[in-house]
Amino acid sequence: MGTWRNVTDTFSEERRHYSNTYLEICEVYDEAVEVSIFSADNNQYEIYVSYGIMYGIIYCSQEEAYEKFEEIKRILEKDYEENKINKTKRKERE
C-alpha cells in the first residue's frame, strides 16, 4: 500500500504562485495521484486533482477546502488501491 507524501516544499516560492492563486499544499500518492490546494485573494480555494489521465479542479470556500482535500485523498487512495489489485489479478489470470 502506498503513502501520501507532502511535496509542497519541492516548489520554489515563485512557482507556488500560479495564475492569481497560491499553492498551499501538494501531496502525491504512490507517485501516481496528486491532490493540491490553491488559495486565491477572493477567498475562493481550488483543489487540483491529477490521477492518470483524469485531472480537474474543484472550487470551494476556505472553510471547506481542507476537509474536501482529505475526503478526495481518501476516495482516490481507495480507488487507486482497488484498481492496482484488480490489475494484478487480471495479469495472474493471463
C-alpha positions as CSV (number, residue, x, y, z in Angstrom):
1,M,0.0,0.0,0.0
2,G,1.3,3.5,-0.9
3,T,1.6,6.5,1.3
4,W,0.7,10.2,0.8
5,R,3.8,12.3,0.6
6,N,3.8,16.1,1.1
7,V,5.8,17.6,-1.8
8,T,4.9,21.2,-1.3
9,D,8.5,22.2,-0.4
10,T,9.7,20.9,-3.7
11,F,8.1,24.0,-5.3
12,S,10.1,27.3,-5.0
13,E,8.2,30.2,-3.6
14,E,8.0,31.7,-7.1
15,R,6.5,28.5,-8.5
16,R,3.9,28.4,-5.7
17,H,2.3,31.5,-7.2
18,Y,0.2,30.4,-10.2
19,S,-2.5,32.3,-12.1
20,N,-3.6,34.5,-9.2
21,T,-3.5,31.6,-6.8
22,Y,-1.0,30.3,-4.2
23,L,-0.1,26.6,-3.7
24,E,-0.9,25.9,-0.1
25,I,-0.2,22.2,-0.1
26,C,0.6,19.5,-2.6
27,E,0.5,15.8,-1.8
28,V,1.2,12.7,-4.0
29,Y,0.2,9.1,-3.5
30,D,2.5,6.3,-4.8
31,E,3.8,8.8,-7.4
32,A,0.6,8.3,-9.3
33,V,-2.1,10.5,-7.7
34,E,-1.7,14.3,-6.9
35,V,-4.0,16.5,-4.9
36,S,-3.2,20.1,-4.2
37,I,-4.9,23.1,-2.6
38,F,-4.6,26.6,-4.1
39,S,-5.8,29.7,-2.3
40,A,-6.9,32.9,-4.0
41,D,-7.3,36.5,-3.0
42,N,-11.1,36.3,-3.3
43,N,-11.3,33.6,-0.6
44,Q,-12.1,31.0,-3.4
45,Y,-10.0,27.9,-3.0
46,E,-9.2,25.4,-5.7
47,I,-8.4,21.7,-5.2
48,Y,-6.5,20.4,-8.1
49,V,-6.6,16.6,-8.7
50,S,-4.5,14.6,-11.1
51,Y,-4.9,10.8,-11.4
52,G,-3.8,9.0,-14.5
53,I,-5.4,10.7,-17.5
54,M,-8.0,12.3,-15.2
55,Y,-7.5,15.8,-13.8
56,G,-9.7,18.5,-12.6
57,I,-10.3,21.4,-10.3
58,I,-12.9,21.7,-7.5
59,Y,-13.8,25.1,-6.3
60,C,-14.8,25.7,-2.7
61,S,-14.5,28.1,0.2
62,Q,-11.6,28.3,2.5
63,E,-13.7,26.8,5.3
64,E,-14.4,23.7,3.1
65,A,-11.0,23.3,1.4
66,Y,-9.1,21.1,3.8
67,E,-12.0,18.9,4.7
68,K,-12.7,18.3,1.0
69,F,-8.9,17.8,0.4
70,E,-8.8,14.9,2.9
71,E,-12.1,13.4,1.6
72,I,-10.7,13.5,-2.0
73,K,-7.5,11.9,-0.9
74,R,-9.4,9.0,0.9
75,I,-11.6,8.4,-2.2
76,L,-8.7,8.4,-4.7
77,E,-6.4,6.3,-2.5
78,K,-9.2,3.6,-2.2
79,D,-9.8,3.7,-5.9
80,Y,-6.1,3.5,-6.8
81,E,-5.5,0.5,-4.5
82,E,-8.6,-1.3,-5.7
83,N,-7.5,-0.8,-9.4
84,K,-4.0,-1.9,-8.6
85,I,-5.2,-5.1,-7.0
86,N,-7.6,-5.8,-10.0
87,K,-4.8,-5.2,-12.5
88,T,-2.6,-7.8,-10.6
89,K,-5.4,-10.3,-10.6
90,R,-6.0,-9.9,-14.3
91,K,-2.3,-10.4,-15.1
92,E,-2.3,-13.6,-12.9
93,R,-5.2,-15.0,-15.0
94,E,-3.5,-14.3,-18.3
